[in-house]
Amino acid sequence: MVAPPALSAPRTVRHTPLSRSVRETAQEPPAMPVDPNRESWKPGMPWEHAIEDMEYIRALGREMGGPERIDRQHAGGRYTIRERIEKMVDPGSFVEAGPMVGAAEYDHDGNLVGFTPGAYVMGLAELDGRSVAIGGDDFTISGGSPHNVRKHPRDFMQPLAMQYGIPYVQLVEGVGHSSKADEAEGHMGLPAGDMWWRAVEMLRTVPVAAGIMGSVAGAPAAFALMSHFTVMVKGQSQIFPSGPPVVRRAIGEDLDKEALGGAKMHVHESGQVDNEAESEEDAFDQIKRFLSYLPDTTAAVAPRVETGDPPDRRPEELLNIIPPNRKRGYDMRTLVSHVVDNGEFFEMRRHYAGAIITAFARIDGYSVGVLASDPMKLAGAMDGDVADKYTHFVDLCDTFNLPLLIFLDMPGFMLGSHAERKATMRRGVRALIASAEADVPKIEFNVRKSYGVAADAPTAWASPTGSTCASAGPRASGAASPSRAAWPPPTAARSRPPPTPTPTARPSRSASSASAPPSAPPTAATSSI
């Protein structure tokens, strides 16, 4: 096995009795009560006693913030982080990293008198037999704040995920840096640009998924959004830079936390979070489904899955979905379901910018990204939000080498003063650029219409009712537009560097997936929208 890189190992912080006043100043959670009659290991004692001490501290760490705080977590309808990991991963597969990291207090005789675990639980596990790195905030300890124990995933689990080329899953419920800890230390925290650089490297290397499991603010909120997929629990999760008390004092706006940063705000209105879940279990399932369509790294191809759906089947139902009357709409999702394997697809951002559908599916067992116009929303027109959603999804599929399956029924850009105020054309052009930059194969079905600038997406396959119309005469007659026929030129370079490949491959299942599969995905016609 390839040796891991030199990592900053978690360390146990030792405090003298003098540090008790520091802890009180910082208003951190009290240390877990320990057995006052228990003598800690000291030099000269048998090693068996030292091993017993380590097991004892591990047991204290598993108690998290104590029974009272755990009961409070359950009373709010939320699992603890250890329960979340246990329910999400394959049974018995979780191997914790840093289980003894915490703030320990010893008396003058060197006996342990108190222990506060680090407010982050992390380790390696398996999801449906696939290795992942996983971690999450322990809200029972100072609201998930690191307090005076710097147990950060970026110091250990994130480099490990990148080194071994495995997905990274974060279950977030924390309030970020503790200002009380700054007061205790006598200075504010210094800027830490390295942690953001590492998060960006993660996005360029392995799949990153985040579950927002409760109220999240500050740096944890930013890290959660630096993911390829985010999901929050409806009625339970909120995300914002600062919560309602700070907002009220700063600008006088009086909102509760659900109105300020709940699912209605960020899944349905802002689009800041991809999906909403009905429960924590639903959130776990969505993360697993998302990861199932992606490879382990950006340098690999998603493994082919045997779906049992023959690629040469001819679904007769497609003949009855699109009405002959062009003024009538239809259900694009039903159309897509008859094309992809077994009618199954996983949709991202369904509740935001509804005129475009973005989803993952399989064709002959191969993972693909699906882009489809929804004629029931804005008649399928592209406004600014639709353009942003389109751009994000094309970039995501290009990053993870997923071919694109496009079902186009678009009357062009949205019109009117509202669209102009939202810079629709500029955001739409960014969508065109994203498609031009994408190197993955694309197959496009012109389902019904593609007017205006949307007609610059060359049609690969047209339905009997499909039509195209553009300002250029040759395009309207079905010929290639001279201005676009040679774009992009064969030697054109990408405007952004390709993803950095994983330095070394794991000698396991993901290592084999990092190499080319026995049979490559089918070659597809290339187009851009």
C-alpha positions as CSV (number, residue, x, y, z in Angstrom):
1,M,0.0,0.0,0.0
2,V,1.2,3.5,-0.8
3,A,2.3,5.3,2.3
4,P,0.2,8.3,3.2
5,P,1.6,11.8,3.1
6,A,3.1,13.5,6.2
7,L,0.0,14.7,8.0
8,S,-0.5,16.8,11.1
9,A,-1.6,14.1,13.5
10,P,-4.4,14.9,16.0
11,R,-2.9,15.6,19.4
12,T,-4.3,15.5,22.9
13,V,-4.1,18.9,24.6
14,R,-2.8,18.8,28.1
15,H,-3.9,21.4,30.6
16,T,-2.6,22.2,34.0
17,P,-5.1,23.2,36.8
18,L,-4.3,26.8,36.0
19,S,-6.1,26.4,32.7
20,R,-9.5,26.0,34.4
21,S,-9.9,29.8,34.6
22,V,-9.1,30.0,30.9
23,R,-11.9,27.5,30.2
24,E,-14.4,29.5,32.3
25,T,-13.5,32.7,30.5
26,A,-14.0,31.1,27.2
27,Q,-17.4,29.7,28.4
28,E,-16.6,26.3,27.0
29,P,-18.5,23.2,27.9
30,P,-17.4,21.7,31.3
31,A,-15.1,18.8,31.1
32,M,-16.6,15.3,31.2
33,P,-16.7,14.0,34.8
34,V,-14.2,11.3,35.4
35,D,-13.7,8.7,38.2
36,P,-12.0,10.7,41.0
37,N,-10.6,7.5,42.5
38,R,-8.9,6.4,39.3
39,E,-5.1,6.8,39.1
40,S,-3.7,7.7,35.7
41,W,-0.7,6.0,34.2
42,K,2.7,7.5,35.1
43,P,6.2,6.5,34.1
44,G,7.2,3.3,35.7
45,M,3.7,1.8,35.7
46,P,2.9,-1.3,33.6
47,W,2.0,-0.7,30.0
48,E,-1.3,-2.5,30.6
49,H,-2.3,0.5,32.7
50,A,-1.4,2.9,29.9
51,I,-3.6,0.9,27.5
52,E,-6.4,1.0,30.0
53,D,-6.0,4.8,30.2
54,M,-6.3,5.1,26.4
55,E,-9.5,3.0,26.4
56,Y,-10.8,5.1,29.2
57,I,-10.2,8.3,27.3
58,R,-11.8,6.9,24.2
59,A,-14.9,6.0,26.2
60,L,-15.0,9.6,27.6
61,G,-14.8,10.9,24.0
62,R,-17.8,8.7,23.0
63,E,-19.9,10.5,25.6
64,M,-19.5,13.7,23.6
65,G,-21.1,16.7,25.5
66,G,-22.7,14.5,28.2
67,P,-26.2,12.9,28.7
68,E,-27.9,16.3,29.2
69,R,-26.7,17.8,26.0
70,I,-27.4,14.6,24.1
71,D,-30.9,14.6,25.4
72,R,-31.3,18.2,24.3
73,Q,-30.1,17.2,20.8
74,H,-32.7,14.3,20.6
75,A,-35.4,16.6,22.0
76,G,-34.9,18.8,18.9
77,G,-35.4,15.8,16.7
78,R,-31.8,15.6,15.7
79,Y,-29.3,12.8,15.8
80,T,-25.8,13.2,17.4
81,I,-22.9,13.1,14.9
82,R,-22.0,9.6,16.0
83,E,-25.5,8.4,15.4
84,R,-25.5,10.1,12.0
85,I,-22.3,8.4,10.9
86,E,-23.6,5.0,12.2
87,K,-26.9,5.3,10.4
88,M,-25.3,6.5,7.1
89,V,-22.3,4.2,6.6
90,D,-22.2,0.5,6.0
91,P,-22.5,-1.4,9.4
92,G,-19.2,-1.8,11.2
93,S,-17.2,0.0,8.6
94,F,-16.4,3.3,10.4
95,V,-12.8,3.6,11.7
96,E,-12.5,6.8,13.7
97,A,-9.5,9.1,13.4
98,G,-8.4,11.0,16.5
99,P,-10.8,9.4,19.0
100,M,-8.7,10.6,22.0
101,V,-8.3,14.2,20.7
102,G,-9.6,16.6,23.4
103,A,-8.8,19.0,26.2
104,A,-7.5,17.0,29.2
105,E,-7.1,18.3,32.7
106,Y,-4.7,16.7,35.3
107,D,-4.3,17.5,39.0
108,H,-0.9,18.1,40.6
109,D,-0.4,14.4,41.1
110,G,-0.8,13.7,37.3
111,N,-4.2,12.2,37.5
112,L,-6.9,12.9,35.0
113,V,-9.7,15.1,36.5
114,G,-11.5,16.2,33.3
115,F,-11.7,15.6,29.6
116,T,-13.6,17.6,26.8
117,P,-13.6,15.8,23.5
118,G,-12.8,17.7,20.3
119,A,-16.0,18.9,18.6
120,Y,-15.5,17.0,15.4
121,V,-15.9,13.3,14.7
122,M,-14.1,12.0,11.6
123,G,-12.7,8.8,10.0
124,L,-12.9,6.3,7.2
125,A,-15.9,4.3,6.3
126,E,-17.8,2.6,3.4
127,L,-21.0,3.7,1.6
128,D,-22.5,0.8,-0.3
129,G,-19.1,-0.9,-0.3
130,R,-17.2,2.2,-1.4
131,S,-14.5,3.8,0.7
132,V,-15.1,7.4,1.8
133,A,-13.7,9.9,4.3
134,I,-16.5,11.2,6.5
135,G,-16.7,13.7,9.3
136,G,-19.1,16.0,11.1
137,D,-19.5,18.6,13.9
138,D,-20.5,17.5,17.4
139,F,-23.1,20.1,18.3
140,T,-23.3,18.7,21.8
141,I,-19.9,20.3,22.5
142,S,-20.0,24.1,22.3
143,G,-22.4,24.1,19.4
144,G,-19.8,22.4,17.1
145,S,-17.3,25.2,17.6
146,P,-13.7,23.9,17.9
147,H,-13.2,25.9,21.2
148,N,-9.6,25.3,22.4
149,V,-9.2,21.9,20.7
150,R,-8.1,22.4,17.1
151,K,-9.5,19.2,15.7
152,H,-10.0,20.2,12.1
153,P,-10.8,17.9,9.2
154,R,-8.6,20.0,7.0
155,D,-5.5,18.9,9.0
156,F,-6.1,15.2,8.5
157,M,-9.2,13.8,6.7
158,Q,-9.2,16.2,3.7
159,P,-5.5,15.4,2.8
160,L,-6.2,11.8,3.3
161,A,-9.2,11.8,1.0
162,M,-7.2,13.6,-1.7
163,Q,-4.1,11.3,-1.3
164,Y,-6.1,8.1,-1.6
165,G,-8.7,9.3,-4.1
166,I,-11.9,8.8,-2.2
167,P,-15.0,10.9,-1.8
168,Y,-15.3,13.2,1.2
169,V,-18.6,13.6,3.1
170,Q,-19.2,16.2,5.7
171,L,-22.3,16.4,8.0
172,V,-22.4,20.0,9.2
173,E,-24.0,21.4,12.3
174,G,-21.7,24.1,13.8
175,V,-21.4,27.8,14.5
176,G,-17.8,28.3,13.5
177,H,-15.0,29.9,15.4
178,S,-15.4,30.7,19.0
179,S,-14.9,34.4,19.8
180,K,-14.7,33.4,23.5
181,A,-11.7,31.3,22.7
182,D,-10.1,34.4,21.1
183,E,-10.8,36.4,24.3
184,A,-9.1,33.7,26.4
185,E,-6.1,33.6,24.1
186,G,-5.9,37.4,24.2
187,H,-6.0,38.0,20.4
188,M,-8.2,37.4,17.4
189,G,-7.5,34.5,15.0
190,L,-5.2,35.3,12.1
191,P,-6.4,34.8,8.5
192,A,-6.1,31.2,7.4
193,G,-6.0,31.2,3.7
194,D,-4.5,27.8,3.5
195,M,-7.7,26.1,4.6
196,W,-9.6,27.6,1.7
197,W,-6.9,26.6,-0.8
198,R,-7.2,23.0,0.4
199,A,-10.9,23.1,0.1
200,V,-10.5,24.2,-3.6
201,E,-8.0,21.4,-4.2
202,M,-10.6,19.0,-2.8
203,L,-13.1,20.2,-5.3
204,R,-10.6,19.7,-8.1
205,T,-9.7,16.2,-7.0
206,V,-12.5,14.1,-5.4
207,P,-16.3,14.3,-5.0
208,V,-17.4,16.4,-2.0
209,A,-20.9,16.1,-0.5
210,A,-22.3,18.0,2.4
211,G,-25.4,17.4,4.6
212,I,-26.5,20.5,6.5
213,M,-28.1,18.9,9.5
214,G,-28.9,21.8,11.7
215,S,-28.2,25.5,12.2
216,V,-24.9,26.4,10.5
217,A,-23.1,29.7,10.5
218,G,-19.7,31.2,9.9
219,A,-16.9,29.1,8.5
220,P,-18.8,25.8,8.6
221,A,-21.5,27.4,6.4
222,A,-18.8,28.4,3.9
223,F,-17.2,24.9,3.9
224,A,-20.6,23.3,3.5
225,L,-21.2,25.3,0.3
226,M,-17.8,24.4,-1.0
227,S,-19.1,21.1,-2.0
228,H,-20.3,19.4,-5.3
229,F,-23.6,18.6,-3.6
230,T,-25.5,20.0,-0.7
231,V,-28.7,18.9,1.0
232,M,-30.5,20.3,4.0
233,V,-33.3,18.9,6.2
234,K,-36.6,20.7,5.8
235,G,-37.7,22.5,9.0
236,Q,-34.5,21.5,10.8
237,S,-31.6,23.0,8.9
238,Q,-30.6,26.6,8.4
239,I,-27.5,28.2,6.9
240,F,-26.3,31.8,7.0
241,P,-23.2,33.9,7.6
242,S,-24.6,35.0,11.0
243,G,-27.8,34.1,12.8
244,P,-30.9,36.2,13.6
245,P,-29.4,38.0,16.8
246,V,-26.5,39.3,14.8
247,V,-28.7,40.3,11.8
248,R,-31.1,42.1,14.2
249,R,-28.3,44.1,15.8
250,A,-26.5,44.9,12.6
251,I,-29.3,45.9,10.2
252,G,-32.4,45.9,12.3
253,E,-34.1,43.1,10.3
254,D,-36.1,40.8,12.7
255,L,-36.4,37.3,11.3
256,D,-36.4,33.9,12.9
257,K,-33.7,31.4,11.8
258,E,-36.0,29.5,9.5
259,A,-37.1,32.6,7.5
260,L,-33.5,33.8,7.4
261,G,-31.8,30.6,6.2
262,G,-34.1,27.7,6.0
263,A,-34.9,25.4,3.1
264,K,-37.6,27.7,1.7
265,M,-35.0,30.5,1.4
266,H,-32.0,28.5,0.1
267,V,-33.5,25.6,-1.8
268,H,-36.5,27.3,-3.3
269,E,-35.5,30.9,-3.6
270,S,-31.7,31.6,-3.6
271,G,-30.6,28.2,-5.0
272,Q,-27.7,28.3,-2.6
273,V,-28.4,24.7,-1.5
274,D,-29.0,22.0,-4.0
275,N,-31.7,19.8,-2.4
276,E,-34.0,19.5,0.6
277,A,-34.7,16.3,2.5
278,E,-37.7,15.3,4.5
279,S,-35.6,13.7,7.2
280,E,-32.0,13.1,8.2
281,E,-32.3,9.6,6.7
282,D,-33.5,11.1,3.5
283,A,-30.5,13.4,3.4
284,F,-28.1,10.4,3.9
285,D,-29.8,8.6,1.1
286,Q,-29.5,11.6,-1.3
287,I,-25.8,11.9,-0.6
288,K,-25.3,8.2,-1.3
289,R,-27.3,8.4,-4.5
290,F,-25.4,11.5,-5.7
291,L,-22.0,9.8,-5.1
292,S,-23.2,6.6,-6.8
293,Y,-23.1,8.4,-10.2
294,L,-19.6,9.9,-9.8
295,P,-16.1,8.4,-10.0
296,D,-13.8,8.4,-7.0
297,T,-11.6,11.2,-8.5
298,T,-11.8,13.7,-11.3
299,A,-9.1,11.7,-13.1
300,A,-11.3,8.6,-13.3
301,V,-14.5,7.5,-15.1
302,A,-17.6,6.4,-13.2
303,P,-17.8,2.6,-13.2
304,R,-20.4,1.0,-15.3
305,V,-23.4,-0.5,-13.4
306,E,-25.3,-3.5,-14.7
307,T,-28.9,-2.1,-14.9
308,G,-30.6,-4.9,-16.9
309,D,-32.1,-2.3,-19.3
310,P,-31.2,-3.2,-22.9
311,P,-29.8,-0.2,-24.8
312,D,-31.7,-1.1,-28.0
313,R,-35.2,-1.0,-26.5
314,R,-37.8,1.2,-28.3
315,P,-40.1,2.8,-25.7
316,E,-43.4,3.2,-27.6
317,E,-44.6,5.6,-24.8
318,L,-42.5,8.4,-26.3
319,L,-45.0,8.6,-29.1
320,N,-47.8,9.8,-26.7
321,I,-45.9,12.3,-24.5
322,I,-45.4,15.3,-26.8
323,P,-48.8,16.7,-27.9
324,P,-49.3,17.4,-31.7
325,N,-50.7,20.8,-30.6
326,R,-47.7,22.9,-30.1
327,K,-49.6,25.2,-27.7
328,R,-49.9,22.4,-25.2
329,G,-47.2,21.5,-22.7
330,Y,-46.0,18.1,-21.5
331,D,-44.1,16.4,-18.7
332,M,-40.4,16.5,-19.6
333,R,-39.5,14.3,-16.7
334,T,-41.8,11.5,-18.0
335,L,-40.0,11.8,-21.4
336,V,-36.6,11.5,-19.7
337,S,-37.7,8.6,-17.6
338,H,-38.5,6.6,-20.8
339,V,-35.0,7.2,-22.2
340,V,-32.7,6.5,-19.3
341,D,-32.1,3.1,-17.7
342,N,-35.1,1.7,-15.8
343,G,-36.6,5.2,-15.7
344,E,-34.4,6.2,-12.8
345,F,-32.6,9.5,-12.4
346,F,-31.4,11.7,-9.5
347,E,-32.4,15.3,-9.8
348,M,-30.4,18.2,-8.4
349,R,-31.9,21.6,-7.6
350,R,-35.4,20.7,-8.7
351,H,-37.0,23.5,-6.7
352,Y,-34.8,26.3,-8.2
353,A,-34.9,27.7,-11.7
354,G,-37.5,25.2,-12.8
355,A,-37.3,25.9,-16.5
356,I,-34.2,23.6,-16.7
357,I,-34.0,20.1,-15.3
358,T,-30.6,18.9,-14.1
359,A,-30.2,15.3,-13.1
360,F,-27.9,12.2,-13.1
361,A,-29.0,9.0,-14.8
362,R,-27.5,5.9,-16.6
363,I,-27.5,4.9,-20.2
364,D,-26.5,1.3,-20.8
365,G,-25.1,1.4,-17.3
366,Y,-22.9,4.4,-17.9
367,S,-23.4,7.5,-15.7
368,V,-24.5,10.6,-17.6
369,G,-25.7,14.1,-16.8
370,V,-29.1,15.1,-18.0
371,L,-30.1,18.6,-19.0
372,A,-33.7,19.1,-20.1
373,S,-35.9,22.1,-20.7
374,D,-39.2,22.1,-18.8
375,P,-41.9,23.7,-21.0
376,M,-44.2,24.0,-18.1
377,K,-42.0,26.6,-16.5
378,L,-41.4,29.9,-18.4
379,A,-42.1,27.8,-21.5
380,G,-38.5,26.5,-21.1
381,A,-37.0,30.0,-21.5
382,M,-33.5,30.8,-20.0
383,D,-33.5,33.5,-17.4
384,G,-30.6,34.4,-15.3
385,D,-31.2,31.8,-12.6
386,V,-31.7,29.1,-15.3
387,A,-28.4,30.1,-16.9
388,D,-26.6,29.9,-13.5
389,K,-28.1,26.5,-12.8
390,Y,-27.2,25.3,-16.3
391,T,-23.6,26.6,-16.0
392,H,-23.1,24.9,-12.6
393,F,-24.3,21.5,-13.8
394,V,-22.3,21.5,-17.1
395,D,-19.1,22.4,-15.1
396,L,-19.9,19.6,-12.6
397,C,-20.4,17.0,-15.3
398,D,-17.2,18.2,-17.1
399,T,-15.2,18.0,-13.9
400,F,-16.2,14.3,-13.3
401,N,-16.1,13.2,-16.9
402,L,-19.8,12.5,-17.3
403,P,-21.3,12.7,-20.8
404,L,-24.3,15.1,-21.2
405,L,-27.7,14.0,-22.5
406,I,-29.6,17.2,-23.5
407,F,-33.3,17.5,-24.2
408,L,-33.8,20.9,-25.7
409,D,-37.2,22.8,-25.9
410,M,-36.1,26.4,-25.4
411,P,-37.5,29.6,-26.8
412,G,-34.3,31.5,-26.1
413,F,-33.6,34.0,-23.4
414,M,-36.3,35.4,-21.1
415,L,-37.5,38.8,-22.2
416,G,-38.7,42.0,-20.5
417,S,-37.4,44.6,-18.0
418,H,-37.2,42.1,-15.2
419,A,-34.9,39.9,-17.2
420,E,-32.8,42.9,-18.1
421,R,-32.4,43.9,-14.5
422,K,-31.2,40.3,-13.7
423,A,-28.4,40.5,-16.4
424,T,-30.0,37.5,-18.2
425,M,-28.0,37.9,-21.4
426,R,-24.6,38.1,-19.5
427,R,-25.4,35.1,-17.4
428,G,-26.7,33.2,-20.4
429,V,-23.5,33.9,-22.3
430,R,-21.7,32.3,-19.4
431,A,-23.8,29.2,-19.9
432,L,-22.7,29.2,-23.5
433,I,-19.1,29.5,-22.5
434,A,-19.4,26.6,-20.0
435,S,-20.8,24.4,-22.7
436,A,-18.1,25.4,-25.1
437,E,-15.4,24.6,-22.5
438,A,-16.8,21.2,-21.6
439,D,-14.8,18.4,-23.1
440,V,-17.2,15.6,-22.3
441,P,-19.4,14.0,-25.1
442,K,-22.8,15.5,-25.6
443,I,-25.9,14.1,-27.3
444,E,-28.7,16.6,-27.9
445,F,-32.4,15.9,-28.7
446,N,-34.3,18.9,-30.2
447,V,-37.6,18.0,-28.6
448,R,-39.7,20.8,-30.0
449,K,-38.1,24.2,-30.4
450,S,-34.8,26.2,-30.1
451,Y,-35.2,29.8,-31.0
452,G,-32.8,32.7,-31.0
453,V,-29.5,32.3,-29.4
454,A,-30.6,28.9,-28.1
455,A,-30.5,27.7,-31.8
456,D,-26.7,28.0,-31.6
457,A,-26.9,24.5,-30.0
458,P,-26.5,22.2,-33.0
459,T,-29.3,19.7,-33.1
460,A,-28.1,16.1,-32.9
461,W,-31.5,14.5,-33.1
462,A,-34.9,16.0,-33.8
463,S,-38.4,14.7,-32.9
464,P,-41.1,14.7,-35.6
465,T,-42.5,17.9,-34.1
466,G,-39.1,19.6,-33.6
467,S,-38.3,22.8,-35.3
468,T,-35.5,25.3,-35.3
469,C,-35.5,29.0,-36.0
470,A,-32.7,31.5,-35.8
471,S,-31.8,34.9,-37.3
472,A,-29.3,33.3,-39.7
473,G,-31.0,31.9,-42.8
474,P,-28.8,28.8,-43.2
475,R,-29.6,27.7,-39.7
476,A,-33.3,28.1,-40.2
477,S,-33.1,25.9,-43.3
478,G,-31.3,23.2,-41.4
479,A,-27.7,23.9,-42.6
480,A,-24.8,24.7,-40.3
481,S,-24.3,28.3,-39.6
482,P,-21.0,29.4,-41.2
483,S,-20.1,31.5,-38.1
484,R,-20.3,28.4,-35.9
485,A,-19.4,25.5,-38.2
486,A,-15.7,25.5,-37.3
487,W,-16.2,26.2,-33.6
488,P,-14.3,25.3,-31.6
489,P,-11.2,24.9,-33.8
490,P,-9.4,21.6,-33.5
491,T,-6.4,23.1,-31.7
492,A,-8.3,25.3,-29.4
493,A,-7.0,25.1,-25.9
494,R,-9.3,25.0,-22.8
495,S,-9.6,28.3,-21.1
496,R,-9.1,26.6,-17.7
497,P,-6.6,24.0,-16.6
498,P,-7.7,20.4,-16.4
499,P,-8.4,18.9,-13.0
500,T,-5.3,17.8,-11.1
501,P,-5.1,14.0,-11.1
502,T,-4.7,12.2,-7.9
503,P,-1.0,11.7,-7.1
504,T,-1.3,8.0,-6.3
505,A,-4.1,5.5,-6.8
506,R,-5.3,3.2,-4.0
507,P,-4.6,-0.5,-4.6
508,S,-8.3,-1.3,-4.2
509,R,-11.7,-0.9,-6.1
510,S,-11.2,2.8,-6.8
511,A,-7.8,2.2,-8.1
512,S,-9.2,0.0,-10.8
513,S,-11.9,2.5,-11.6
514,A,-9.2,5.2,-12.0
515,S,-7.9,3.3,-15.1
516,A,-9.8,3.1,-18.3
517,P,-12.8,0.8,-18.2
518,P,-12.9,-2.4,-20.3
519,S,-15.3,-0.7,-22.7
520,A,-15.4,3.0,-23.1
521,P,-18.7,4.9,-23.1
522,P,-20.3,5.3,-26.5
523,T,-19.0,8.1,-28.6
524,A,-21.6,11.0,-28.8
525,A,-22.2,13.9,-31.1
526,T,-20.8,17.1,-29.6
527,S,-22.8,20.4,-29.4
528,S,-23.0,23.4,-27.2
529,I,-25.8,25.4,-25.8
